């Protein structure tokens, strides 16, 4: 199920237009819901951070791997709690298989 997608070509792919998150806890939440356009899950690793002049703070840099290859995504944890997926990805809620309908 597609939740939220951003069609801006640069969103998430450049430090000046990062994925906006609301705190460090959102990083795990974001990557837990991030899937490729084909619906495959992704793996990720933080590779560092970079200073972004417009926002005047550090932006985290992650390498994301999936069926669409390896890409760098830029995340701003001082942003918004309504994050969107960069172009080429979609957000889908995690389904907890341990929960059963009663």
C-alpha positions in Angstrom: 0.0 0.0 0.0 1.5 3.3 -1.1 1.3 5.9 1.6 3.4 8.9 0.6 5.6 9.7 -2.3 7.4 12.8 -3.5 7.9 13.2 -7.2 10.5 16.1 -6.9 13.5 14.7 -8.7 16.0 16.0 -6.1 14.1 15.3 -2.9 16.3 13.2 -0.7 19.1 13.0 -3.2 20.8 16.3 -2.5 21.8 17.9 0.8 19.8 21.0 0.1 16.6 19.0 -0.3 16.8 16.2 2.2 14.1 13.8 3.5 12.7 15.6 6.5 12.4 13.6 9.7 11.3 14.6 13.2 14.2 13.3 15.3 16.7 10.4 15.2 14.0 7.9 16.2 12.3 8.6 12.8 15.4 7.2 11.0 14.6 3.6 11.8 10.9 4.2 11.2 11.6 5.8 7.8 13.8 2.9 6.6 11.4 0.3 8.1 8.7 1.6 5.7 10.9 2.5 2.7 10.5 0.1 -0.3 11.6 0.3 -3.9 8.9 1.0 -6.5 8.6 -2.7 -7.0 7.8 -3.2 -3.3 11.1 -4.7 -2.3 12.6 -3.8 1.1 15.9 -1.9 1.3 19.0 -2.1 3.4 20.8 1.0 4.6 23.9 2.2 6.4 24.9 5.6 7.6 28.0 6.8 5.9 28.4 10.2 7.5 27.1 13.7 7.6 27.6 16.9 5.7 27.0 20.5 6.6 24.1 22.1 4.7 24.4 25.9 4.4 20.7 26.8 3.8 19.5 24.9 6.9 22.7 25.8 8.8 23.1 22.3 10.4 24.3 18.8 9.6 22.5 16.5 7.3 22.9 12.7 7.7 24.0 10.7 4.6 22.9 7.1 4.1 23.7 4.5 1.4 20.5 2.6 0.5 20.6 -0.7 -1.3 17.7 -2.4 -3.1 16.6 -3.9 -6.3 17.1 -0.5 -7.9 20.8 -0.4 -7.0 22.7 1.6 -4.4 21.8 5.3 -3.9 22.8 8.0 -1.4 19.9 9.6 0.5 20.2 12.7 2.6 18.1 12.9 5.8 17.4 15.9 8.0 16.3 14.9 11.5 15.4 18.5 12.4 12.5 18.5 9.8 9.0 17.2 9.8 7.0 14.3 11.1 5.2 13.8 7.8 8.1 12.4 5.8 7.8 11.3 2.2 9.6 8.8 0.0 12.1 10.1 -2.5 11.4 9.4 -6.2 12.0 5.8 -7.0 10.8 4.6 -3.6 7.5 4.3 -1.7 6.5 4.0 1.9 4.6 1.0 3.1 3.7 0.4 6.7 5.4 -2.6 8.4 3.0 -5.5 8.9 3.6 -7.2 12.2 3.2 -11.0 11.5 3.0 -11.8 15.2 -0.4 -9.9 15.5 -3.3 -12.1 14.7 -6.9 -11.1 14.1 -9.1 -11.9 17.0 
